[in-house]
Amino acid sequence: MPADHTPVMELLYASHASAQREAPVRRGDDPACQVVLRAAKADADDDGMERLTALALGTALCASDLTVVLADHKNITTQQLVDELVAARRAQGAEDTPMPDLLLAMRADDPGQAADLLGNLIAGDQDAFLDLIVELGGYAATCVSLLDVLEISPVEDTLAELAKTVQQFFAGQQPPRTGTAGQRR
């Protein structure tokens, strides 16, 4: 059964809505967490990991594409932008997560690199894997908002472009590797 792009887009919309809230919600009540928990429950009912893996890969693809667009806008490399992200998170006292490595792995010439990273995380710490999916959704939502604020691409246009990218990805088509949100060359 090929993966469906709908849960990825549901996570991105939920993450974007959560990011727009002024008051934080409890983690279990967060709409983005609910999307991930529904996928986890469905996978548990099927005794598998297909939905969560597809959700992680699809969301990582979106986050990676958005990172490329923002890096291009700043006239820096994707690696430099990811380094800035890591430095900013550390300056705020946040713990390191696998997200920066996954963002870069999604752009690597070896397509198995991202799958290996996710596979190792699933095998080692499933809670960290679930947290990573939520983190990817939140990061992607922040990027979508930044593209709007920077007047690069309106929110709805970016989300529509991401939906096309994820559909292509799950259909087995290789989307262009230059980013999304109208930035394809």
C-alpha positions as CSV (number, residue, x, y, z in Angstrom):
1,M,0.0,0.0,0.0
2,P,1.6,3.3,-1.1
3,A,1.8,6.0,1.6
4,D,-0.7,8.8,1.5
5,H,0.4,12.4,1.7
6,T,-2.7,13.5,3.7
7,P,-1.3,12.8,7.2
8,V,1.8,14.8,6.4
9,M,-0.3,17.8,5.3
10,E,-2.6,17.3,8.3
11,L,0.5,17.5,10.5
12,L,1.8,20.6,8.7
13,Y,-1.6,22.4,9.1
14,A,-1.9,21.4,12.7
15,S,1.6,22.5,13.4
16,H,1.0,25.8,11.7
17,A,-2.2,26.4,13.7
18,S,-0.3,25.5,16.9
19,A,2.4,27.9,16.1
20,Q,-0.1,30.7,15.6
21,R,-1.6,30.3,19.1
22,E,-0.6,32.8,21.8
23,A,-1.0,30.4,24.7
24,P,0.8,27.1,24.7
25,V,-1.3,24.0,25.0
26,R,-0.4,20.9,26.9
27,R,1.6,18.5,24.8
28,G,-1.0,15.8,24.7
29,D,-3.7,18.3,23.6
30,D,-1.5,19.8,20.8
31,P,-3.2,19.1,17.4
32,A,0.2,18.2,15.9
33,C,0.8,15.6,18.7
34,Q,-2.7,14.2,18.1
35,V,-1.9,13.6,14.4
36,V,1.3,11.7,15.3
37,L,-0.5,9.8,18.1
38,R,-3.3,8.7,15.7
39,A,-0.7,7.4,13.2
40,A,1.1,5.6,16.1
41,K,-2.2,4.0,17.3
42,A,-3.1,2.9,13.7
43,D,0.4,1.4,13.3
44,A,0.1,-0.4,16.7
45,D,-3.2,-1.8,15.7
46,D,-1.6,-3.1,12.5
47,D,1.6,-4.2,14.4
48,G,3.7,-2.1,12.1
49,M,5.4,1.3,11.6
50,E,4.4,2.2,8.1
51,R,2.3,5.2,8.9
52,L,4.8,6.8,11.3
53,T,7.7,6.1,8.9
54,A,5.8,7.7,6.0
55,L,4.8,10.7,8.2
56,A,8.4,11.1,9.3
57,L,9.8,10.9,5.8
58,G,7.1,13.1,4.2
59,T,7.5,15.8,6.9
60,A,11.3,15.6,6.7
61,L,11.1,16.1,3.0
62,C,9.0,19.3,3.5
63,A,11.2,20.6,6.3
64,S,14.3,19.9,4.1
65,D,12.8,21.7,1.1
66,L,11.8,24.7,3.2
67,T,15.3,24.8,4.6
68,V,16.8,25.0,1.1
69,V,14.5,27.9,0.2
70,L,15.4,29.8,3.3
71,A,19.1,29.2,2.8
72,D,18.8,30.4,-0.8
73,H,17.1,33.5,0.4
74,K,19.9,34.2,2.8
75,N,22.5,33.4,0.2
76,I,24.1,30.7,2.3
77,T,24.3,26.9,2.0
78,T,21.8,24.5,3.6
79,Q,24.6,23.3,5.9
80,Q,25.3,26.9,7.1
81,L,21.6,27.4,7.8
82,V,21.3,24.1,9.7
83,D,24.5,25.1,11.7
84,E,22.8,28.4,12.5
85,L,19.7,26.6,13.7
86,V,21.7,24.2,15.9
87,A,23.7,27.2,17.4
88,A,20.5,29.1,18.1
89,R,18.9,26.1,19.8
90,R,21.9,25.5,21.9
91,A,22.0,29.2,22.9
92,Q,18.4,28.8,24.1
93,G,19.4,25.8,26.2
94,A,17.6,23.3,24.0
95,E,18.9,19.7,23.8
96,D,20.3,18.4,20.6
97,T,17.9,16.3,18.5
98,P,18.3,14.3,15.3
99,M,16.4,16.8,13.3
100,P,19.3,18.8,11.9
101,D,21.0,15.6,10.8
102,L,17.8,14.4,9.2
103,L,17.4,17.7,7.3
104,L,20.8,17.3,5.8
105,A,20.4,13.5,5.2
106,M,17.2,14.3,3.1
107,R,19.5,16.4,0.8
108,A,22.3,13.8,0.6
109,D,23.3,12.0,-2.5
110,D,22.7,8.7,-0.7
111,P,18.9,8.4,-0.3
112,G,19.3,5.6,2.2
113,Q,21.1,8.0,4.7
114,A,17.8,9.4,5.9
115,A,16.1,6.0,6.1
116,D,19.1,4.7,8.1
117,L,18.9,7.6,10.5
118,L,15.2,7.0,11.1
119,G,15.6,3.3,11.3
120,N,18.3,3.6,14.0
121,L,16.1,6.1,15.9
122,I,13.0,3.8,15.7
123,A,15.1,0.8,16.9
124,G,16.7,2.8,19.7
125,D,14.0,5.2,21.1
126,Q,10.5,5.2,19.8
127,D,9.5,8.2,22.0
128,A,12.4,10.2,20.5
129,F,11.1,9.1,17.1
130,L,7.6,10.4,17.8
131,D,9.1,13.7,19.2
132,L,11.2,14.1,16.1
133,I,8.0,13.9,13.9
134,V,6.3,16.6,16.0
135,E,9.5,18.7,15.9
136,L,9.8,18.4,12.1
137,G,6.2,19.5,11.8
138,G,6.8,22.5,14.1
139,Y,10.0,23.4,12.3
140,A,8.2,23.2,8.9
141,A,5.4,25.4,10.2
142,T,7.9,28.0,11.3
143,C,9.5,27.9,7.9
144,V,6.2,28.3,6.2
145,S,5.4,31.4,8.3
146,L,8.9,32.8,7.7
147,L,8.4,32.5,3.9
148,D,5.2,34.4,4.3
149,V,6.7,37.1,6.5
150,L,9.7,37.5,4.1
151,E,7.2,37.8,1.3
152,I,8.7,34.8,-0.6
153,S,5.5,32.8,-0.7
154,P,2.1,33.1,1.0
155,V,1.2,30.4,3.5
156,E,-1.4,28.7,1.4
157,D,0.8,28.7,-1.7
158,T,3.6,27.1,0.2
159,L,1.4,24.5,1.7
160,A,-0.1,23.7,-1.7
161,E,3.4,23.3,-3.2
162,L,4.4,21.1,-0.3
163,A,1.3,18.9,-0.9
164,K,2.4,18.4,-4.5
165,T,5.9,17.6,-3.5
166,V,4.8,15.0,-0.9
167,Q,2.3,13.5,-3.4
168,Q,5.2,13.1,-5.9
169,F,7.4,11.6,-3.3
170,F,4.9,9.0,-2.2
171,A,4.0,8.2,-5.8
172,G,7.7,7.2,-6.3
173,Q,8.5,10.2,-8.4
174,Q,11.6,12.1,-7.5
175,P,10.7,15.7,-6.8
176,P,13.3,18.3,-7.8
177,R,15.9,18.8,-5.1
178,T,16.1,22.5,-5.2
179,G,13.4,23.4,-2.7
180,T,9.7,24.2,-2.9
181,A,7.5,27.2,-2.5
182,G,7.8,28.4,-6.0
183,Q,11.6,28.2,-5.9
184,R,12.1,25.2,-8.2
185,R,14.5,25.9,-11.0
